[in-house]
Amino acid sequence: MEQNRPWYKHYADFTPQEINPDNYQSLLSLFNEAFGKFSDKIAYENMGGKLTYSEVEVQSKRFASYLQNECGMEKGDRIAIQMPNCLQYPIAMIGAIRAGCVVVNTNPLYTEREMLHQFTDAEVKTVVIVANFADKLENIKDKVPTLKNIITTELGDMLTFPKNLIVNAVVKHIKKMVPTYNLPSAVKFKDVLTMGAEKPYNEPDLKGDDYAFLQYTGGTTGVAKGAILSHRNIVANLEQSNAWLKGVLTEGEEIVITALPLYHIFALTVNCMTMMKIGARNILITNPRDMNAFLKEMSKYKFSIVTGVNTLFNGMLNHKKFADMDFTNLKVTIGGGMAVQMTVAKRWEDVTGCTLAEGYGLTETSPVVCVHRLDSPKIGTIGLPYPSTDVKIMSDEGKEVGIGDVGELCVKGPQVMQGYWKREEDTKDTFFPDGWLRTGDIATMDHHGYFKIVDRKKDMILVSGFNVYPNEVEEVLISNDKVLECAVIGVPDNKSTEAVKCFVVKKDQHLTSDELKEYCKRNLAGYKVPKHYEFRTELPKTNVGKILRRTLKEEEMERFKQAIH
C-alpha cells in the first residue's frame, strides 16, 4: 500500500496512516465530549463577549429545544444560518445540529437572487438571520414555499449589558448598517433562547450517514450547488486534522484567531469544530476587512493559531502595526481557500518566526485533503494527503499519469461528500465511475508524494497552443516589491487564441506597465508574459478574500462583445 501512497514515508512520527471515521457516532457525540472535558474554559470570544463551553452547551440546547418545540423542526429538516462571525453563530449552528437539523450555511453578502436560489433549492424551513440583512429576506420570503420560521438577531445580542445595547445602537444608528425591514412573524434570537429553556429537549438518534450540512459551492462557475456533508464526513475530517495537529497543540490551552467566516467550510471545520475538539479558545473576528480594528483585537491575545487566505496574510504583512505584535506563542499558521504565494509565505515566516503551512481542500471534501507538515513544510506545494486519504493525478479519461506529469487531482476518502443535493447529473459528472472525486484542479505529484497545484482547470489560458497557468504568472507579479495584489486571466486574441492579461493593485504608485512587463520578461517564457496590463485600486474578491478571476473575465468578455458590435 505504501507503494501507492509514497507520502506515508514523510509523515511526522506522531501522525497515523489511518484514522477511524466512526470514532464518534455523530457530531453530537463530539460536542458532548467537548462540553464535558472543557466546561469551564472559554470557547468563543467576540467584541469583548465570552462564552464558556458549558454556556455553549446550555444555550445551544435551548436553541435546539426551540427548533423542536416551537418551529416543528424534525430530523433532516433544513435550517439556513446567515450571519458573520459573532457569538450567535456557534449557538445556532451547534443547536441546529443538536436538534437533528441539516445546516445550510448562507453568505451574509448574498443578493436577494442568491438567497432565493439557495433557500428554495435547499427547501429550508427555518432561517436565522442578522438584522443587517433582514430587508433582503423580507423581499423574498414569500417566494420560498417551505419557509415557516424566521429568527432575527442583532450583532451585539449575546454581549453583556450595557455593551450589547451600545454595539447594537452603533451598528444601527451611527454606522447605518441595518436597513429598515418588516418581518412581523420573526422571533428575536434572545426570545428563542428564553422560550427554548421552558420546553424539554429531545436528543435525536443521529448516525454517521445522516446529513449534517448542505454547504453550497460552485457559485464562481455557475449555479451554486449544495454539497451534502454527512456527520461521518465531518467527523472524519476532524479526526484527520486532530491526527495532524496532535503532536503540536495542547488540549485546553490554544488560542485561535478566526478571521475567516465560520459559515465557510474551511473555518467551519478547522477553526470551529477541530478547535472545539481540543478545547481551544476561539477569537471570532466579525470584520477582518477593517484591518486596523482586526489587528487591534488580535493584539490583545497571546494567540497560538492563525488561519486565513493568502490575501488576508498579505494584507496583515503590509500593515505598519503587524510586525510589532507578539508572536512568541504562535505555533501554527495555515493558509487555504486559494494558493498561498511563496513571497507571502516567506515574508510571514520572516516576520512571525512561524512557517505558513498551506493546506488544500474543497467544500466537497469537508474540506481538507492535503496539508504541509507543520514542522517542515515544503513551500511551493500543498503538502501531503491526510491520513485515510487517497490522491491521484488523472488524465481526462480517468487514467493515472506518471510522477511529475500534469493532470487533474482526484480524491477518495471518508471526508468526500455524498453528492450534490438534488443534482444527480452534476454528481455523476464530478466523480469518475470508480468513485474518484474530480477536483477540477490541475496538479502534479513528485516521488515523495508531495502535490503541487498548477492551476484551476477552467482558469488555464491557451496561448498559441501553449498552456499558461495564471498562478505561475501571479507568483512572478507579486514577487515584484511594487505590487500589492494581482490577478491574471485570458482574454480573446485574434493571433494567439488567447492573450494573458494582468490586473494589478500597486504598492508603489510609480510602477508603470512597461516596468512590469520588463520584470515579467526576465522571469517568464515569452508566451507567458502578460500582453495587457491594467492597474486598479482594488480587485473583486469573495467574502473570504479570494480574488475572483471570474468577475474580471466577465467584465472583459462584455467589453469584447461591445467592441465587435
C-alpha positions in Angstrom: 0.0 0.0 0.0 2.9 2.4 0.8 4.0 2.0 -2.8 0.8 3.7 -3.9 1.0 6.2 -1.0 4.6 7.5 -1.0 3.6 10.3 1.3 3.4 7.9 4.3 7.2 7.9 4.5 7.2 11.6 5.1 4.6 11.8 7.8 5.6 13.1 11.2 6.3 10.3 13.8 3.1 11.0 15.7 0.8 11.0 12.6 -1.0 7.8 11.9 -1.6 6.5 8.4 -5.3 5.8 9.1 -8.0 7.4 11.2 -11.3 6.0 12.4 -14.2 8.0 10.8 -16.6 6.2 13.0 -14.8 7.2 16.2 -17.9 9.3 17.0 -21.4 8.1 16.1 -22.2 11.7 15.1 -21.2 15.3 15.7 -23.5 15.2 18.8 -21.0 12.7 20.5 -18.1 15.0 19.8 -20.0 18.1 21.0 -21.0 16.3 24.3 -17.4 15.2 24.8 -16.1 18.8 24.5 -18.8 20.2 26.8 -17.8 17.7 29.4 -14.0 18.0 29.2 -13.7 21.7 28.8 -16.8 23.1 30.6 -15.2 26.0 32.4 -12.9 27.1 29.6 -13.7 29.9 27.2 -14.9 28.5 23.9 -15.7 31.7 21.9 -14.9 35.3 22.3 -16.2 38.2 20.2 -16.2 42.0 20.7 -15.4 41.5 24.4 -18.1 39.0 24.9 -17.3 35.4 26.1 -19.0 32.0 26.1 -17.6 29.1 28.1 -18.0 25.5 26.8 -20.7 25.0 29.4 -22.5 28.2 28.3 -22.4 27.0 24.7 -23.9 23.7 25.9 -26.8 25.4 27.7 -27.6 28.0 25.1 -27.3 25.6 22.1 -29.6 23.1 23.9 -32.2 25.9 24.4 -31.9 26.8 20.7 -32.4 23.1 19.8 -35.4 22.9 22.1 -37.0 25.9 20.5 -36.5 24.4 17.0 -38.1 21.2 18.0 -41.0 22.5 20.1 -41.9 25.9 18.6 -40.7 25.5 15.0 -41.7 21.9 14.4 -38.2 21.1 13.1 -37.7 17.4 12.7 -34.6 15.3 11.9 -33.3 16.1 8.5 -35.2 19.5 8.1 -33.0 22.3 6.7 -32.2 25.5 8.6 -30.4 28.4 7.0 -28.0 30.4 9.1 -27.0 33.8 7.6 -24.6 35.8 9.8 -20.9 36.9 10.1 -18.7 35.8 12.9 -20.5 36.5 16.2 -21.4 34.6 19.4 -24.8 33.7 18.0 -23.3 31.6 15.2 -21.9 28.7 17.3 -25.0 28.6 19.4 -27.3 28.4 16.3 -25.1 26.0 14.4 -24.5 23.6 17.3 -28.1 24.0 18.4 -29.4 23.1 14.9 -27.2 20.0 14.8 -28.3 19.0 18.3 -31.9 19.2 17.0 -31.1 16.8 14.2 -31.4 19.5 11.6 -29.3 20.0 8.4 -27.4 23.3 8.5 -27.5 25.4 5.3 -24.7 28.0 5.8 -25.5 31.2 3.9 -23.2 34.0 3.0 -24.5 37.3 4.5 -23.3 39.2 1.4 -25.7 37.2 -0.8 -28.0 39.2 -3.0 -31.8 38.5 -2.9 -31.4 36.4 -6.1 -28.7 34.2 -4.5 -30.7 33.9 -1.2 -33.8 32.9 -3.1 -32.0 30.3 -5.1 -30.3 28.7 -2.0 -33.3 28.8 0.3 -35.6 27.4 -2.4 -33.1 24.8 -3.6 -32.4 23.6 -0.1 -36.1 23.7 0.9 -35.3 25.5 4.1 -37.9 25.5 6.8 -36.2 28.0 9.2 -33.9 31.0 8.6 -31.7 32.6 11.3 -30.5 35.9 10.1 -28.7 39.0 11.3 -30.9 42.1 11.2 -28.3 43.8 8.8 -29.6 41.6 6.0 -33.2 41.1 7.0 -34.6 43.6 4.5 -33.5 41.2 1.7 -35.2 38.3 3.4 -38.4 40.4 3.6 -38.4 40.7 -0.2 -38.0 37.0 -1.0 -39.6 35.1 2.0 -43.0 34.7 0.3 -41.3 33.1 -2.7 -39.7 30.3 -0.6 -42.6 27.7 -0.3 -41.1 25.7 2.5 -40.1 28.7 4.8 -42.1 28.6 8.0 -39.9 30.3 10.7 -37.7 33.3 10.8 -35.3 34.2 13.7 -33.6 37.5 13.7 -30.7 38.8 15.8 -28.6 41.9 16.1 -24.8 41.7 16.2 -24.4 42.6 19.9 -27.2 40.4 21.2 -25.0 37.9 23.1 -22.8 40.6 24.7 -23.3 41.5 28.3 -25.2 44.7 29.4 -24.6 47.5 28.6 -22.3 46.6 25.7 -25.0 44.7 23.9 -27.1 47.9 23.7 -24.2 50.1 22.7 -23.0 47.8 19.9 -26.5 47.4 18.5 -27.1 51.1 18.7 -23.8 52.0 17.0 -24.4 49.4 14.2 -27.9 50.6 13.6 -27.9 54.3 14.2 -24.3 55.5 13.7 -22.9 53.2 11.1 -26.4 52.8 9.4 -25.8 49.1 8.7 -29.3 47.9 9.4 -31.8 48.9 6.6 -35.4 49.1 7.6 -37.3 45.9 7.4 -40.7 44.5 8.3 -40.9 40.8 9.3 -43.8 40.7 11.7 -43.7 36.9 12.2 -40.0 36.9 13.1 -38.9 35.9 16.6 -35.8 37.5 18.2 -32.8 35.3 19.0 -32.8 36.1 22.7 -36.5 35.3 23.0 -35.8 32.0 21.2 -33.3 31.1 24.0 -35.8 32.1 26.7 -38.6 30.1 25.2 -36.3 27.1 24.5 -35.4 26.9 28.1 -39.1 26.3 29.1 -39.5 23.2 26.9 -37.8 19.8 27.0 -35.0 19.0 24.6 -35.1 15.6 22.9 -31.7 14.3 21.7 -32.2 12.8 18.2 -30.7 9.4 17.2 -28.2 10.5 14.7 -25.9 8.2 12.7 -22.8 8.8 10.6 -24.7 8.7 7.3 -27.2 11.3 8.4 -26.8 14.7 6.7 -25.2 17.5 8.8 -24.6 20.3 6.3 -25.7 21.4 2.9 -22.7 23.5 2.0 -23.3 25.5 -1.2 -20.4 25.8 -3.7 -19.8 26.4 -7.4 -21.2 29.9 -7.4 -18.0 31.0 -9.2 -18.5 28.6 -12.1 -22.3 28.5 -12.4 -25.4 27.9 -10.2 -24.5 27.2 -6.6 -24.9 23.5 -5.7 -25.4 22.1 -2.2 -22.6 19.6 -1.3 -24.1 17.0 1.1 -21.8 16.6 4.0 -22.7 13.8 6.4 -21.9 13.6 10.1 -19.3 10.9 9.2 -17.7 13.2 6.5 -17.2 16.0 9.1 -16.1 13.7 11.9 -13.6 12.1 9.5 -12.0 15.4 8.6 -11.9 16.4 12.3 -10.2 13.2 13.2 -7.7 13.7 10.3 -7.0 17.3 11.4 -6.6 16.2 15.0 -4.2 13.4 14.0 -2.1 16.0 12.0 -2.0 18.6 14.8 -1.9 16.5 18.0 1.9 16.5 18.3 2.0 20.3 18.1 -1.1 21.5 20.0 -2.1 21.1 23.7 -5.6 20.4 24.8 -7.3 23.3 26.6 -4.5 25.8 26.1 -4.6 27.0 22.5 -5.9 30.4 21.3 -7.0 30.6 17.7 -7.7 33.7 15.7 -10.7 33.1 13.4 -10.9 35.9 10.8 -12.4 33.7 8.2 -16.2 33.4 8.5 -17.5 30.3 10.3 -20.1 29.8 7.5 -17.2 29.0 5.1 -16.2 25.3 5.1 -12.6 26.0 6.0 -13.3 27.9 9.2 -16.3 25.7 10.0 -14.3 22.5 10.1 -10.8 23.7 11.0 -11.5 26.7 13.3 -14.9 25.9 14.8 -15.1 22.1 15.2 -11.5 20.9 15.2 -10.6 23.5 17.8 -13.7 22.6 19.8 -12.5 19.0 20.0 -9.2 20.2 21.6 -10.8 22.8 23.9 -9.3 25.8 22.2 -10.4 29.4 22.8 -11.8 30.9 19.5 -11.4 34.6 18.9 -14.1 35.5 16.4 -13.3 38.4 14.1 -16.5 39.9 12.7 -15.0 42.2 10.0 -11.3 41.4 9.1 -11.5 43.8 6.2 -11.2 46.6 8.8 -7.5 45.8 9.3 -6.9 48.4 11.9 -9.7 47.1 14.2 -8.8 43.5 13.4 -5.1 43.8 14.4 -6.1 45.9 17.5 -8.3 43.0 18.6 -5.7 40.4 17.7 -3.0 42.2 19.7 -5.0 41.6 22.9 -4.2 37.9 22.9 -1.2 35.6 23.1 -2.5 33.6 20.1 -1.1 30.3 19.1 -3.0 29.5 15.8 -3.9 31.7 12.9 -5.8 30.6 9.8 -6.5 32.6 6.7 -6.3 33.0 2.9 -3.4 34.5 1.0 -4.9 37.9 0.6 -5.5 38.2 4.4 -1.9 37.3 5.2 -0.7 39.7 2.6 -2.9 42.5 4.0 -1.6 41.8 7.5 2.0 41.9 6.4 1.5 45.2 4.6 0.0 46.9 7.7 2.5 49.0 9.6 1.4 47.7 13.0 1.6 44.0 12.3 5.4 43.5 12.8 5.1 44.9 16.3 2.8 42.2 17.5 3.7 39.4 20.0 4.3 36.2 18.1 6.0 34.3 20.9 3.2 31.8 21.3 2.4 31.3 17.6 2.7 27.6 16.8 0.6 27.1 13.7 -0.3 29.2 10.7 -2.5 27.5 8.0 -3.4 29.1 4.7 -6.2 27.7 2.4 -9.1 28.7 0.2 -6.7 29.8 -2.5 -3.0 29.3 -3.4 -0.5 30.7 -0.8 2.1 32.7 -2.8 5.7 31.9 -2.0 6.6 35.5 -1.5 3.8 35.9 1.2 4.8 32.6 2.9 8.5 33.7 3.1 7.6 37.1 4.5 5.2 35.6 7.0 8.0 33.4 8.4 10.5 36.3 8.4 8.1 38.5 10.4 6.4 36.0 12.8 9.0 33.2 13.1 6.3 30.7 12.2 6.0 28.8 8.9 2.9 29.4 6.9 1.7 25.9 6.1 -0.5 25.7 3.0 -3.5 23.3 3.1 -5.6 22.2 0.2 -9.3 21.3 0.2 -12.7 21.7 -1.3 -16.2 22.2 0.0 -16.9 18.7 -1.4 -14.2 17.2 0.9 -15.3 18.7 4.2 -12.7 20.4 3.3 -9.1 19.3 3.9 -7.4 16.9 1.5 -3.7 17.8 1.8 -1.6 20.0 4.1 2.0 20.7 4.9 3.8 19.1 7.7 3.8 21.8 10.3 7.4 21.2 11.4 8.9 21.1 7.8 6.6 22.5 5.2 7.7 22.1 1.6 6.9 25.5 0.3 5.6 25.6 -3.2 3.5 22.5 -2.7 0.1 21.8 -1.0 1.9 19.2 1.2 0.9 15.6 1.8 -2.5 13.9 1.8 -4.3 13.5 5.1 -4.5 10.1 6.8 -7.0 7.7 5.2 -7.0 9.9 2.1 -6.0 8.7 -1.4 -5.0 11.2 -4.1 -4.1 10.6 -7.7 -3.3 12.7 -10.7 -5.5 11.5 -13.6 -6.0 12.2 -17.3 -9.3 13.3 -18.7 -10.0 9.6 -19.4 -9.5 8.6 -15.8 -6.1 7.1 -16.2 -3.4 7.7 -13.6 -0.5 9.8 -15.1 3.2 9.4 -14.2 5.2 11.0 -11.5 5.7 14.7 -12.3 3.2 14.7 -15.1 0.3 17.2 -15.2 -3.3 16.0 -14.8 -6.4 16.5 -12.7 -6.1 16.0 -9.0 -8.7 13.4 -7.8 -9.6 12.3 -4.3 -11.0 9.3 -2.4 -11.5 9.3 1.4 -14.1 9.3 4.2 -14.3 13.1 4.1 -15.6 13.1 0.4 -19.2 14.3 0.1 -22.3 12.2 -0.5 -23.0 14.1 -3.7 -24.8 17.3 -4.7 -28.3 18.0 -3.3 -31.0 17.1 -5.9 -28.4 17.2 -8.7 -27.8 13.6 -9.9 -26.2 14.7 -13.2 -23.8 17.1 -11.5 -22.9 14.5 -9.0 -22.3 12.0 -11.8 -20.1 14.4 -13.7 -18.0 15.2 -10.6 -17.0 11.6 -10.0 -15.2 9.0 -12.2 -17.2 5.8 -12.4 -14.8 4.1 -9.9 -15.6 6.7 -7.2 -12.8 9.2 -7.6 -13.8 12.8 -7.0 -12.7 15.1 -9.7 -11.5 18.4 -8.2 -11.1 20.5 -11.3 -7.6 21.4 -10.2 -4.5 20.7 -12.4 -1.7 19.3 -10.3 1.5 17.2 -10.2 2.9 14.7 -7.7 6.6 14.2 -7.0 8.4 11.0 -6.0 7.9 11.8 -2.3 4.1 12.2 -2.5 4.1 15.9 -2.3 1.4 17.5 -4.5 1.6 20.9 -6.3 -1.4 22.7 -7.8 -0.6 24.1 -11.2 -4.0 25.9 -11.6 -7.7 25.6 -11.9 -8.7 23.6 -15.0 -11.2 26.3 -16.0 -8.7 29.2 -15.5 -6.0 27.8 -17.8 -5.1 30.1 -20.6 -4.3 28.8 -24.1 -1.7 31.0 -25.9 -0.8 29.7 -29.4 -1.3 26.1 -28.3 0.7 26.6 -25.1 -0.9 26.2 -21.7 -0.4 29.2 -19.4 -1.4 28.9 -15.7 -2.4 32.1 -14.0 -1.0 31.1 -10.7 2.5 31.0 -12.1 2.2 34.4 -13.7 0.7 35.8 -10.5 3.6 34.4 -8.4 6.0 36.4 -10.6 4.0 39.6 -10.5 3.5 39.5 -6.7 7.3 38.9 -6.2 7.8 42.5 -7.5 8.1 44.8 -4.5 5.9 47.4 -6.1 2.9 45.1 -6.5 0.4 44.7 -3.7 -2.2 42.3 -5.3 -2.7 40.9 -8.8 -4.9 38.6 -10.9 -4.3 37.1 -14.3 -6.9 35.9 -16.9 -7.0 35.0 -20.5 -8.7 37.4 -23.0 -9.6 36.7 -26.7 -6.8 37.3 -29.2 -7.0 37.0 -33.0 -3.4 35.8 -33.3 -2.9 33.5 -30.4 -6.5 32.4 -29.4 -6.0 34.0 -26.0 -3.6 36.5 -24.6 -2.5 37.0 -21.0 -3.9 40.0 -19.2 -3.0 41.0 -15.6 -4.8 43.3 -13.2 -2.6 44.9 -10.6 -3.0 46.9 -7.4 0.1 49.0 -6.8 2.1 49.1 -3.6 4.3 51.8 -5.2 2.3 54.3 -7.2 5.3 55.0 -9.5 5.1 51.5 -11.0 4.4 51.5 -14.8 3.2 48.8 -17.2 6.5 49.0 -19.1 8.5 48.4 -16.0 6.2 45.5 -15.0 6.4 44.0 -18.5 10.2 44.0 -18.4 10.2 42.4 -15.0 7.9 39.6 -16.4 10.2 39.1 -19.4 13.1 38.4 -17.1 11.1 35.8 -15.2 8.8 34.1 -17.6 8.9 32.5 -21.0 7.7 34.8 -23.8 4.3 33.3 -24.3 3.5 33.6 -20.5 4.4 37.3 -20.3 1.2 39.4 -20.0 0.3 41.2 -23.1 -2.2 43.6 -21.4 -1.8 45.5 -18.1 -4.5 47.2 -16.1 -3.9 49.0 -12.8 -6.8 49.1 -10.3 -7.3 50.4 -6.8 -8.8 47.1 -5.7 -9.7 43.6 -7.1 -13.0 41.8 -6.8 -13.0 39.3 -4.0 -15.2 36.7 -2.4 -16.4 37.1 1.2 -13.3 35.3 2.4 -10.9 37.4 0.4 -10.3 35.0 -2.6 -9.7 37.1 -5.7 -12.5 36.5 -8.3 -10.9 35.9 -11.7 -14.4 35.0 -12.9 -15.7 38.6 -12.3 -12.7 40.0 -14.2 -13.2 37.5 -17.0 -16.9 38.5 -17.3 -16.0 42.2 -17.5 -13.5 41.5 -20.3 -15.9 39.4 -22.2 -18.6 42.1 -22.0 -16.0 44.7 -23.2 -15.0 42.3 -26.1 -18.7 41.9 -27.2 -19.2 45.6 -27.2 -16.0 46.2 -29.2 -17.0 43.8 -32.0 -20.5 45.3 -32.3 
